[in-house]
Amino acid sequence: MRRNSTIFGVVVAASAAFVLVASGCSGPGSDARGPKPSVGTTAGPAPSAGPTSSAPTPAGKSSKKSTTKKPSSPSTSTAPKKRTTPSSSPSQSKKVEVAKTPPKNLPPSTPPKTQDYVLKKLPGTTKDKCVNVGDEQDVTSGSLAMGNFQTARAQYAQLETQSEQPTVNVYVIPKHRAMPGVRIVMTPVTAKGTVKTVTSKDVQPADVWKYYSVHMPVPAPGTWRLDVRSGSDSGCFKVDFSK
């Protein structure tokens, strides 16, 4: 009975020593790779080899006091060979790249082949017809979208008394990512004035999407028809700029 209790005590002591050594060795390794979360996750198994090799040492010492032969003694002889494993983990962690995650509420492909996903999310139509903007912010017409009409109308109302031809900021989102430039033909409907053409090649990124930034002068208050084209993409919008 005493012999069984001695063996049980040795096993418990060895298990406790393994937990203490494992917790002591894993701390510095994780702190050294703290700034790279994904790298730390990938290289995690490597530092565990250190605690595994050093853990049986206390068990080996305790086994000498008992007369029984423990299976842990052979692992003690192989432990020094495994201690070289943690030294290779830093070089391995440098090769690991942090995974890039796509923005929320976007399709999984980054970047997408086309920007049709955006056009379908906005009010308007993907059919070839002129859309009355009304009070909408961003609107789709045909194979492109345009906005921000709410901001543009507010800019015009603010600048109309300060300038003879206020300039508003708008953006155009074509369906296709090949963007050679955008052209906006402004035709007066109820406004006074003549046909005016505005162009832009200022392409800007928004997450995985691309759009044109356009500074569009508005010659006079009233309703204007905007015929927009970018490569093979086109759309038509009717927007009212009031005082």
Phi, psi and omega in degrees: 000316178298324181295319178294319179293326178295316178297317180298322179294322179295317180296317179296316180297319179294320179295318179296320180295322179297319180295317181295317181292318181297318180290328180286327184276329184285336183299301182301323180298319181288326179293323183293332182251022183302313183296346181243087184304314183290329178292319180297323180292322183286320184271007184303314183299335184294312181297336182294340179293331179296306178300327182294323183284326184270343184298317184292351183300312177297324180296325180294320180294320182289333181289337179290331180286336180263160183269352183272153178269120182262143178290353181283343183296322177296326180294335179294324181287332181269351184300314182302332180290332183274347184292344179280351183297314182299331182295336180272347183294322179298320180292326179289323183293332180293334183277346183276130180259145178289131182291138178267131180255139179289157177299159181292152176060027179238157178296157186294333182287134180224113354278159179287159180292321177229172180252026181297332180301319180292316183300321182286341180277344185263157175293160182120212181209149175268004177278160181279082179208156181279131185253133175279116186294317182065229180260011182290158179271301179238137186224143176259138173217122181064238184249029173204165179236158182216151179182192341276110185290329178296314178293320181297318179293323178293321177297317181295316181298326181283323185266350187299326180276349183257344184217145177289334180220081182299142178253128180248158181256126178226167175226153180234130180245101178281161179291317184267145184279345173285112190237088182283348183141156181241145178232130179241118176262115182263118180243124180292135177256299173250350181280159176270144179137186181242173179295136181228142180244133178237135179234159178202143173237018182277095181265130181235150177267151172218098189059243180262005184258165178228147180209163174267136170260126187232133171260110189246110176289138178249109188295328185203156177290155180127190182269134179237144173260126182248111175262115189247138179217137174220104184062238179270357181266142180209160178196167183220135183224143173245119184228142182254125175251107183254164178289000000 
